[in-house]
């Protein structure tokens, strides 16, 4: 499983010959100006919630690739009404896709489209294939995360660490302990002033709890 960081909360996940894109916000991110969205492959686009910094490039990429949009019911219907393919989910539900099984799990945040219309309830995803990863989405630390380790043996947890709008580093360390995962990919940080972090300090905090925090450069990849 290859994971590419496209900045902010946008990830590319390659599972064999299937390409999954998560929360595409690239053209609006100055730090990701070197990323060409027309070169990004996508068979599926997973959306955690409807805020602009997670959906900005959905339509351009889905129109070019024909990707299936996977998210909560309200978000998927929104895009289906525009002619895009979609697979609606909701909290606690799972579905077996051709790349693996996806479960839609709780996230504590808000969700509205840029025009203020309702974007359903935010969520995260657990993807089970040859490896199992947890994509938390924008969320606060929640005790519900302890349920994840009772059902899944995670190989990677993708956690927001920027604070202010989501968990900060300290809560993300606790979240890693709650889900019992030693390898964490940090995201939702440094895009703008409210969420800038001290990277060495963040890594040291994870190290102190025997966890490893990976912070990828935009456009860089890791394999698990």
Secondary structure, DSSP 4 states (H G I P E B T S, - for coil): -EEEE-STT-EEEEETTEEEEES---TT-GGGTT--GGG---SEEE-S---HHHHTTHHHHHHHH-PEEEEEHHHHHHHHTTT--EEEE-TT-EEE-SS-EEEEEE--S--B-TTS-B----EEEEEESSSEEEE--S----TTHHHHHHH---SEEEEE---SSS--HHHHHHHHHHTT-SEEEEES-SSSGGG---HHHHHHHHHHTT-EEE-PPTT-EEE-
